[in-house]
């Protein structure tokens, strides 16, 4: 039988007012299992008021579990760093650790603020505290994460890839050690306070899409001070079924608004550097040779001292092996098609486009694909996409964008507008999936906030589609791939009634006409073009668009 969810209110501090509020909610909605407190527990509680609870004159309405001191002033309220009962129904969890309830719920906690000096004062935590808490959980071979993580400070960079945190700059505030802890423990819920602001972040994933097994998401919630004048939320009530009691498929379900993990970069950098230990944190000495200690200078392989080495220069984009039609500095570029030039990218009309406003987003320098782009180029590509979306919407259109990183040397992001009244984004998505199934191509849907660089490594051939809703489809190319795959459904939306196969061939004819290639490019041979076209395009021959293109084509053949 499935376990009923446990109900918890979380608050940023406590006082007579918060206990009164909990009583009122319980009377209306039912009893909570416990009250958890992050932030400053004694923030607004007077000495006289606390004495009433300590002596038993007053009692908390439900079992209440609190974090420790965040300042030197309140340190005396917490006599035992390993945790203790402060008053009836009020328990101090301790400096760090894991609370495991009889239901199987796991709550990891870390008291205090990040230490700014060594040794760490009693109201602060150090890198050693975080490392020991992580080690106690990660040493289990079946560890998947914890249900709840309680910290007073916010994690640094929690706002990356997410909704705005308002006035709080998440790149400057908060603790990097808490970020590292959250990235390692993978809590389903992470609660914090201290920034005096309410912030409920969009859920983020704990796995790399298409590279790792799907895992549960994390929800970060920060609470404001109790009784704040701005009436920001300071009490958060929720129900949760312990991870250990959940169906695995239900546990790893990804919500529609899930984002990338904000600590991904931090986790990549973590193995490269270790925080130095303070004197009190030095590992015990031993009789055997210590491989962790530097016994002397290591001689560089080139025979030079490391101090004399030159700093690395910024990596330049690779240079084309031959003439490139899309590098803006190349004489091969047909500059009359260029619409806009930015700092790192430019916009151009497509040669032989599927519609008059079919455009390409291209990097000015030579990059083969999106995954090869530097951060500044990628940022400008994103700005171009946003501008095009806004522009096409003003014209009553939506766009579909695709990239084929296969048999191409320079990145070309094809952006094709489609009238809003012609089809929905779901129709466009379905058209791509249907075409893929017909040609035995596996198109995988990747989450909206994911980064394409996570799915494909540089040099990997792939086909990638992005809708203006943010939905993305991806195919890793492992063998042969039809070069006109993206153009087939795109032409069909703009020219309803034409079969996808005919649309592909017509797109080829348009390209042939615009590039003025010899007839051998299309395999037409030296025969009568009228007879050949009538043979291979019986269903398309009478279409007005085809007749216009075909007539012009014949003129080219006679030149």
N, C-alpha and C positions, 0 to 999 in steps of 0.2 A: 504493500500500500504506500502511495506517495506521501511523504511527510508534508504537513501543512507549513506554510511559510511562517517564519519568525518575524515579529514586528519590533522595530527599533526606532526611537527618536534619537537624533544626534543634535547636540547643541554646542555652542562655542564657549560658554562659561555657565556658571550656575548662580542662582540667587533664589530668594523666596518667590520671586515673580515667575521664574522658569518652572519651579515645582508646581506652582498654581496652574500654569498653562498646561502642564502635562496631565494634571488631575482633570482639568476641563476636557481635554481631548479624549482621555480614557472614558470619561462619563458618556461622551457622545459616540465614540467610534469603537470602543472595546479596549481591553487591557494590552499594554505593551509588555514585552518580555524583559527589557532592560533599557536604561538610559545611558548613552555614551557621551562623554564630554571631551572635546578637543579645544585647544586654546588655553586661555587663562581661567582656570577653575575658580580661583578666588578673586577674579577681576573686579566684581562689583559687590562683593560680600563683606560686610563690616565685621569687625572682631566680635562684637556683641552678638550679631546674628549667627555667626559660625559657632560660638560657644553654646548656643541653644541646641544645635544639631550634635555637637560633640558630647554634650552631657545627656542627651536623650530626651530633652524637653520637646524637641521637634524631630521629625523623621521624614526622610525622603520617601515619596509615594511608591517608588519601585526601585529595584536594585540599580545602583548608579556606579558606573566605572569611569574613572577620570585619569587623564595624563598628568605628569608631574610639572614641576615649576618651570617657568620660562624666564624668570627674573630672580635675582639674588634676594629680593625683598620677600618673596613667597616661599623660599626654599625651606624655611623652618616648619612649614605646614606638612612637609613630607619627610617623616623621620627615618624611614627605611627605604633605601634605593631599590630593594628587591620587591617592593610592594607591600601594602598593609591595609587594614581597615581603618579608615579615618573617623568614621562615625557609623551608626547603624544604617545599613543599606547604602553606604557610600564607601567605595573601595578604590584605593590608589593602585593602578595596574603595575607600576614599577618603571625603572629606567628604560628597559627594552624587553621584548619577549613576545610570546604568543599565548593568547588566551584561547583554550579549546573548550567549548561547551559540551554538555552531554548529548546535544543534538548533532554534533559533528561540525558545527560552525567554527571556523578558525579566524581569529582576529589578531593580526600582528600590530604591534604598537611601538612607538619610539617617542620618548618624552624629551622635552626641552627644545632649545634652539641649537643651530650648528655652532660649534666652538670656534672662536676667532683667536684663541691663544692656547698655549700648551704649558702645563697640563690643562685639560678641559675643566672649567668650573662645574660645580654640582648641578647647575641648571642647564647645562649644555651637553650635547652628544658629540662624539668624535668619529673619525673614520673607522676606528677600532670597534666602536659600538655597532656601526652599520655592518661591518664585515662579519662580526660574530652573530648578529641577528640573521643575516643572509645565510651564513654557514649552517646554522641550526636547522634551517628549512631546506636549503638546496641539497643537503647531504642525503636526503631521502630520494631513492631512485624513482619513486612514483609521484614526486612533487609536480603538481600542475599549476599551483598558485594558491593564494589565500582568498578567503571570502571578503574580508574587510582589512584595510590598512588605516591606522589612526596616527597622524602626525600633527604637531602644532604648526610648523612652517609649511608654506606651499612648496611644491617641487619647482626648481628652476626650469624654465622653458616649457611649462605645461601648456601654454597657449599656442605652441607651434602647431601648424596645420589645423587650427581650431577656430571656433567662434571667438569674438572679441571678449576680453576680460575687462572691458571698460577702461577705467583710469589706471588699472594695475598693469605695469610693464612686466610681463612674465619673463622677459629676457634678463632683467636686472634684479628682480626680487626673488625671494625664495632660496631654497637650499639645493645645491648640486648633489649633496649626499642623499637627500630625500629623493631626488630624481633617480639616482642610481638604485636606491632601495626599491622604489616603485617599479622600475624597469625589470628588476630581478625577481621580485615577489609576485608580480602580475596579479594584483588584487582585483576583485570584481568591482569593489567600491573603495575609493580612497577619499577620506575626509580630512580637512585641514582648516586652519583659521589664521589668526594673527595679522592678516592684511586688512582686517575690518571691512571686508567686502564680500558680497554673495556672488558666487560664480559657479555655474553648473556647466562644465565643459561637455562638448559632444563626445560620445564614447569613442575610444580608440582601440585598435586591434593589437594583439600581442604576438602576431606571427607575420612572416613575410609572405605576401600573396604569391601563390603558385610555386613557392619554393619550400614552404614549411607546412606541416599539418595544421589545419585551422584550429585556433584556440579561442577561448572566451574573450570578451571585450572588457575594458576597464572604464568605469565612470568616475570622474573626479568631481567632487563637490566641495566648495569652500564656503564657510559660513561667516556672516557678519557678527559684530558684538551684540550681546543680549541688550535689548532696550535702546538700540541706536535710534537717534532722532530722524534718520532718513527712512526708517521702517524697512530696512533691508532684511532679508530672511536670515534668521539666526537659529531656527529649529527646522530640522528636516526629518520627516517620518517616512519610513519605507518598510517593505516586507521582503524577506529573502529566504529562499530554500538553500540550505548548505550545499556546497559544490559536491560533496561526497554522496549526497542523496539524489542528485539530478541525473536525468538521462543524458548521456554524452552528446547526442545529437542536438538536444535542446540547449545544452550548456554552450555550445560553440556557434549557435545561430548568430549571424551578423546583422545588426539593425541597418536600415537604409541610410542613416546619417553617420555611419561609422567613418572615422578618419584614420590617417596614418599615425603610427606611434610617435609621440613628440620627443621621445628619448632615444630614437634610433641612432642618431649621430653620436650621442653620449656613449651608447653601448659599443659602438664600433671603436671609439677612442679609448675605452676603459682598459683593454689589455696592453695598450702602448705605454701607459704611465701608471705608476703606483704612488700613492700618497706616502710621503716619508713618515715613519713612526716617531712618536715622541720618546723621550728617555724612558718614561714609564711603560711604553708599549713595545720596547725592544724585545725580540724573541729570545728565549732562553739559549744560553751558550751550550755547546756540545763538544765532545772530544774529537769527533770526526771532522773531516774537511768540510767546510760550509760552502756549498756551491752558490749560495745566494749572496755571499760577500765578494766584493771586488778585491782580488789578491794582488792586482797590479795593473799596469796599463796594457791594453790590448793593442798590438801593432796593427795599424791599418794595412789592408792588403796591397795598397799602392805604394807603401813605404813612406808615406807622408804623415806628418802629425795632423790629427783631426782639426786642430785649431787653425791650421793654415788652409783648410779646404775652403773653396769659394761657396757662397750661398747659392742654393738652387734657383735657377731662373724660372719664371712663370712659363708653364707649358704652352706652346703655341699650337694652334690647330694644324693637323697634318696637311701637307701640301699635295695637290693632285698630281698623279703620275703623268698626266697628259692634259690636253686642252679640256677645260670644263665649261659647259654651257651656262652654268649657274653661279659661279664665283663672280661677284659683281665687278671685280677688277679685270676679269678676263675679256679679251677682245671678242670672244665668241658670244657674249651675252647680247641679246637683242634688247637694247635699252629702251626702245620705244614702247615696250610692254610694261616697263616699271611704273608702278603707281605711287609708291611711297618708300622712302629710305630712312631707316632709323639709325641708331648707333651700332647695332650688331646684326640687325636683320633688315630685310626689305620685302615689299609686297609687289607682286607682278601679276598681270593677267596671264591666264593659262594659254599656251599656244595650242590651238585646236580644242578650246574649252568645251565642256558639255553644256554651258549656258553662257550668255554674254557677260555675266558677272562671276564666272568661275575664276578664282584667284589662287595664287600660291604664296605661302609664307616660306621664305628662304633665308638661311644665314648668309651674311655678307662674306664671311670667311668659309673655308672648305671644311664642312662637317658632313659625315656620311649619313648620320641618323640622329634622332632625338636623344638617344642614350649617350651619344658622344658629346653633346653640347655642354659647354661650361655653364656655371650658374648664372652669369650675367646675360648670356645669350638666351638661356632658357627663360629667364625672367622677362626678357623683351618679347619672346614668342608668346608668352602668356598674355602680355598686354595687347599684342596684335589680335589674339583670339578674342579677348574681351571686347575690343573695339569693333571687330567685325560682327560679333554677335549683336551688339547694340545697333550697329548700322543696318544689318539685314532685318532686324526686328522692326525698325522704323519703316522699312519698305514692305512689311507684311510677309517676311520670309524667315525661315530658320535655316541653319547650316548643318551640314555633315562634313566632318574632317577625317581624312585618312592619310596614312603614310605606308608606303611599300619599301621596306629596306631589303631589297632583293634585286640584283642586277642593276644597281644604281650607284653612283659615286657621290652625289651631292643630295643632301636632305631636301625633299620637296613635300611640304604639307599641303595637300590638296584641300581647298575649302570650296564646297559647292552649295550654293543657296537653293532652297526648295520652298515654293509658296506654302504658306501656312494652311491654306484651304485645300491643298492638294493631298497632303498626308500628315499624319502625326509623327512624333519622334518614335513612338512604338511601332508604327508602320515601317519606318526606315530601318529600325533595329531588326524587325522581323524579316525584311527583305534581304538584309545581309546574311542572317542566320539561314534562311531558306536557300539562298544561292550557295552558301558554304556547304550545306548538307547535300545539295545536288552534285557538288563537285568533290564530295568527301573531304572537305576541309573542316578542321575542328576549330571553331571560333569560341573562345572562352570569354565570359564576362568577368571583368575585374572591377573591384569596388571604385566608387566615384572619386574618393580622396587618395587613391593609391598613386604611386609614382611609377611611370613606365620603366624607369631605370631599375626598379626592383624586380621587374618581371623578365627583362632581357639584358644580358650583358653586352658591352660593346663588341661589335663584330658578329652578333647573332642575327641571322636573317629573320624578319618577321613582317607581319601585316597588322596594322593597328587602325581601329576606327574610333572616333570620338563624336558623340552627339552633343548638341548644344545644351542638353540637360545635364551633362557631365558623365553620362553613362559611357562605358568603354568596352570594346571588344578586341580580343587579341588572338593572333595565330602565330605560333612559332613555325617557321618554314624549315622543313627538314629534307625536302626533295625538290621536285619541280613545282612551280607555282604559276598559275595563269596571270600574265602581266596585266590583263584588262579586268581583273576581278572587281576592283573597286569601282570602275567606270560603268560596269553593266547595270547594277541596280540604280546608280546615280542617274544615268540617262533615262531609265524607265520612269523615275519620278517626274522628270521634266517633260517627257514625251509619252504620256499614257497611251496604251494600246500597242506599243511595240514590244515584241518579245525580247527577253534579256539577251538571247544569242544574237539577234539582229542588231540590238543596241550596241553590242560589243563590236560587231563588224562595222557598223556605221561610225562608231567612235574611231576605229582604225582608219576609215576613209577620211574623216575630218583631219586626223593627224597627218595622213598622207598628203592631203591637199595643202595644209598649212606649211609643211616642211619641204614640199616640192621634190620629194624623193623620186628616183627612177622606179618604174613599175615593178622591178624585181624585189623591192622592199616588201611588197605584199604578196609576192609569189604569183603575180598575175601572168608572168611569162610573156611571150610575144604574140599570143593569139588575139582574136577580136575581143576587145574589152566589153562590147555590148553583149555578145553571146555569153562570155564568162560570167558577167555580173547577173545576167538573166538566169543563169544556171545555179549559181550559189546563193542568190538572194531573192528567191521567188516571192517570199512573203513581204518583202520590203520594197520591191521595185516601184510600187505605185504610191508610196508615201511621199508627200510634198517635200519633207525635209531631205529625203534621200534623193529625189529628183534634182533638187537644187545642188546638192553636193556632187551628185553623179555627173551632172552637166558640166560643172566646173572642172571635175576630175578629167573628163574627156578632153577638155580644152588644154589642160596641163599635159596630157599624154601626147597631144599633137604638137606641142611647142618644140 
